[in-house]
């Protein structure tokens, strides 16, 4: 069997939300309104305790932080002093509502959100979920992604205000 490679160009909407607040204040607010996900849920799924995992998933908040990377610390290697954290934000149940229709939607879930401080000030940047998931052209995925757009924007606006 021969390997094949398909390449498709997609259009993505990039969102920037600027804040007049201090980086640490925005970070603290974000982390207070979007909690870290309890990794115990993934243990339940790994051991196929699906009923209990579903109960736990249904009890989760709309959005959770799956993880984060401190890009500001990484820049110190280059002698730069900047603050920047990349977050993975989403909801496993939301992701499953898309991946059950298009498994490739897992490429974009959870959503990457960058909180950064630079010459323009403090802000969030991310690619709008409905545009990244939208290239699948699946109405069921689109519906979930549009709700994710709203939930993510609301949370980030709250964190910056």
Secondary structure, DSSP 8 states (H G I E B T S, - for coil): -------------EEEEEESS-HHHHHHHHHHHS-B--THHHHHHHTT-HHHHHHHHHHS-S-EEEEEEEHHHHHGGGT----EEEEEEE-HHHHHHHHTT-GGGGGG-SEEEEEEEETTEEEEEEE-HHHHHHTT--HHHHHHHHHHHHHHHHHHHHHH-
